[in-house]
Amino acid sequence: MTAHWVNGNANGMCYLNLHHAMVTGHFVDNHPEGWCLSVEGGKGFVFGVFHNDDCVTSLGESVVWLIRTMDMGLKTSYKKGQILVGEVINNQARGFHFMNNGDLYVGTDDSKLSKTGFFFKFTKDGYIQIGEFKNGVLIEELPGEEVVFANGGNSSLYKPLNTNRKYF
């Protein structure tokens, strides 16, 4: 387990690697809480809102477009205060960018990992923002299909997300 530790507990971004599975996301007192990604060997992935080790709201159909764009499969790396589950190609980091504060950016970042580009931002307070970001700030809200296309994904694989709903 690689995590942000507070008083002996994983609190913040965390990467838990088990023999047959891995869980990455925001943890509270050693348990997934909030936006998380779980990958089980041979069974696929689960993405959504986790509470007490269980996915209580699945949003996997909304991010499968990103998984399918990965050339070499999902890899985990730790850079500049974030855990990236995805790949780094041509100085761009594509994938799930888990931030220690509980935010998650899904998309392709620039080489400085500044959160500049086209993203789905899953906020620490349970909302979703979709559009173009500069230094982590939404500068233009866009339809999800446009963000999928800007990230090289197939928009026919995208199931729309509700940006007006609070997920947790």
For each residue, the residues with C-beta under 8 A, 3 or more apart:
1: 10 14 15 16 17
2: 14 15 17 78 83
3: 10 11 12 13 14 15 16 27
4: 10 11 12 13 14 100
5: 8 9 10 11
6: 9 11 12
7:
8: 5
9: 5 6 29 30
10: 1 3 4 5 14 16 27 29 30
11: 3 4 5 6 27 28 29
12: 3 4 6 26 27 100 101 102
13: 3 4 24 25 26 27 82 83 98 99 100
14: 1 2 3 4 10 23 24 25 26 27 32 83
15: 1 2 3 22 23 24 76 78 83
16: 1 3 10 22 23 24 27
17: 1 2 22 76
18: 21 22 23
19:
20: 40 41
21: 18 38 39 40 41
22: 15 16 17 18 38 39 76
23: 14 15 16 18 32 36 37 38 39
24: 13 14 15 16 36 37 38 76 83 85 96 98
25: 13 14 32 34 35 36 37 50 98 104
26: 12 13 14 32 33 34 35 36 98 102 104 124
27: 3 10 11 12 13 14 16 30 31 32 33
28: 11 31 33 34
29: 9 10 11
30: 9 10 27
31: 27 28 52 53
32: 14 23 25 26 27 36 38 50 51 53
33: 26 27 28 36 50 51 52
34: 25 26 28 49 50 102 124 126 168
35: 25 26 48 49 50 98 102 104 122
36: 23 24 25 26 32 33 47 48 49 50 55
37: 23 24 25 45 46 47 85 96
38: 21 22 23 24 32 45 46 47 50 55
39: 21 22 23 44 45 46 74
40: 20 21 43 44 45 46
41: 20 21
42:
43: 40
44: 39 40
45: 37 38 39 40 60 67
46: 37 38 39 40 55 58 60
47: 36 37 38 55 58 59 60 62 63 96
48: 35 36 55 56 57 58 59 60
49: 34 35 36 55 56 57 59 126 167 168
50: 25 32 33 34 35 36 38 53 54 55 56
51: 32 33 54 56 168
52: 31 33
53: 31 32 50
54: 50 51
55: 36 38 46 47 48 49 50 58
56: 48 49 50 51
57: 48 49 167 168
58: 46 47 48 55 61
59: 47 48 49 62 63 161
60: 45 46 47 48 63 64
61: 58 64 159
62: 47 59 120 144 158 159 160 161
63: 47 59 60 66 67 96 106 120
64: 60 61 67 68 157
65: 68 69 148 151 153 154 155 157 158
66: 63 69 70 86 94 95 96 106 107 148 151 153
67: 45 63 64 70 74
68: 64 65 153 154 157
69: 65 66 94 151 152 153 154
70: 66 67 73 74 86 87 94 95
71: 87 89
72: 75 87
73: 70 87
74: 39 67 70 85 86 87 95
75: 72 85 86 87
76: 15 17 22 24 83 84 85
77: 83 84 88
78: 2 15 82 83 84
79: 82 84 93 113
80: 113
81: 99 100
82: 13 78 79 97 98 99 100 113
83: 2 13 14 15 24 76 77 78 97 98
84: 76 77 78 79 88 93 95 96 97 98
85: 24 37 74 75 76 95 96 98
86: 66 70 74 75 93 94 95 96 97
87: 70 71 72 73 74 75 93 94 95
88: 77 84 91 92 93 94
89: 71 92 94
90:
91: 88 110 111
92: 88 89 108 109 110 111
93: 79 84 86 87 88 97 108 109 111 113
94: 66 69 70 86 87 88 89 107 108 109 151
95: 66 70 74 84 85 86 87 106
96: 24 37 47 63 66 84 85 86 104 105 106
97: 82 83 84 86 93 104 105 106 107 109 113 115
98: 13 24 25 26 35 82 83 84 85 104
99: 13 81 82 102 103 104 105
100: 4 12 13 81 82
101: 12 124
102: 12 26 34 35 99 123 124
103: 99 121 122 123 124 136
104: 25 26 35 96 97 98 99 121 122
105: 96 97 99 109 115 119 120 121 122 133 136
106: 63 66 95 96 97 119 120 121 122
107: 66 94 97 117 118 119 120 147 150 151
108: 92 93 94 117 118 151 152
109: 92 93 94 97 105 113 114 115 116 117 119
110: 91 92 113 114 116 117
111: 91 92 93
112: 116
113: 79 80 82 93 97 109 110
114: 109 110 135 136
115: 97 105 109 119 133 135 136
116: 109 110 112 133 134 135
117: 107 108 109 110 132 133 150
118: 107 108 131 132 133 142 146 147 150 151
119: 105 106 107 109 115 129 130 131 133 147
120: 62 63 105 106 107 128 129 130 144 147 161
121: 103 104 105 106 128 129 130 133 138
122: 35 103 104 105 106 127 128 167
123: 102 103 126 127 128 129
124: 26 34 101 102 103
125: 166
126: 34 49 123 166 167 168
127: 122 123 163 165 166 167
128: 120 121 122 123 161 162 163 165 167
129: 119 120 121 123 138 141 163
130: 119 120 121 141 142 143 144 147 161 163
131: 118 119 138 139 140 141 142 147
132: 117 118 138 139 140 142
133: 105 115 116 117 118 119 121 136 137 138 139
134: 116 137 139
135: 114 115 116
136: 103 105 114 115 133
137: 133 134
138: 121 129 131 132 133 141
139: 131 132 133 134
140: 131 132
141: 129 130 131 138 163
142: 118 130 131 132 146 147
143: 130 146 147
144: 62 120 130 147 148 155 158 160 161
145: 148 149 155 158
146: 118 142 143 149 150
147: 107 118 119 120 130 131 142 143 144 150 151
148: 65 66 144 145 151 153 154 155 157 158
149: 145 146 152 153 155
150: 107 117 118 146 147
151: 65 66 69 94 107 108 118 147 148
152: 69 108 149
153: 65 66 68 69 148 149 157 158
154: 65 68 69 148 157 158
155: 65 144 145 148 149 158
156:
157: 64 65 68 148 153 154
158: 62 65 144 145 148 153 154 155
159: 61 62
160: 62 144
161: 59 62 120 128 130 144
162: 128 165
163: 127 128 129 130 141
164:
165: 127 128 162
166: 125 126 127
167: 49 57 122 126 127 128
168: 34 49 51 57 126
